[in-house]
Amino acid sequence: MKVLPPRTLPPAEPLVRRHGPKPTRDWSQYRRCLRWDFGFTCAFCLLHEADYFFGQPGEGLGVMTVEHRTLQRDDPSLAGVYENCFYACRLCNLARGTKDVETPEARLLDPTEDTWADHFDLLGSSLRPKPGDVDALYTFEVYDLDNESKTSRRRARRELIEDRLELLSRLDEKLSELLDLADAVRRTDFAAFLEVWRGISDLRRQAQRARGDLNFYRAIPPDAPQDCRCLPPRDLSLPPALANQCL
């Protein structure tokens, strides 16, 4: 099982779409392809479905949406074009509203054409535009990339995963010591052996609980689709930029 990293770093290259679904006027039918193409992650703020659903099935709850780069009001003919559709959390979608792709001063960055790492820095729990980058600043403001709801979710993931990983590391070291002790006393002091074995069992229960907590942040959610709109079905795997960061 792949677990999300404590922090999803901005991708070091543009996202490459691996899916090419059959065209449809009903763009909501692209969701299965978009979930896999974008790694169940908002294309803009980089929050994952797990940041909202904590390991539970969340499809159908309306938290993750299909965002149109060129708004439907501006060009209805592009509403059903897959390349105009992005996987986005509702917070980003609502923040964008009807704001334009371009202004005389700046444009919205496109994660399938622009490298997020070239335009944004992840500082603690904040995704910040690089100084002097007017396009990054405009994208940051349009999608409200750092509102409290988003930063708190980034912080919650980081704190839980880092804490459980540290705990598992300590438990592993302690378990190794107890196993060595159990081996040393098992033939000479049965009572001591039983006491050590109880300690080992307790450590294993703690480790199991810690792994269960990490399961909240699985990179592939439990309701990940096993097919898509592509014929034949395309790559049902995480995009490399996310997969390479996962634990």
Sequence and secondary structure as in RCSB ss.txt:
>XXXX:A:sequence
MKVLPPRTLPPAEPLVRRHGPKPTRDWSQYRRCLRWDFGFTCAFCLLHEADYFFGQPGEGLGVMTVEHRTLQRDD
PSLAGVYENCFYACRLCNLARGTKDVETPEARLLDPTEDTWADHFDLLGSSLRPKPGDVDALYTFEVYDLDNESK
TSRRRARRELIEDRLELLSRLDEKLSELLDLADAVRRTDFAAFLEVWRGISDLRRQAQRARGDLNFYRAIPPDAP
QDCRCLPPRDLSLPPALANQCL
>XXXX:A:secstr
  B  SS    SS           S GGGGHHHHHHHTTTB TTT  BHHHHHTTS  TTSSSEEEEESS TTT 
GGGTT GGGEEEEEHHHHHHHTT  SB SS B   TTTS HHHHEEEETTEEEE TT HHHHHHHHHHTTT HHH
HHHHHHHHHHHHHHHHHHHHHHHHHHHHHHHHHHHTTT HHHHHHHHHHHHHHHHHHHHHHHHHGGGBSS TT  
S  SSSS    S  HHHHTT  
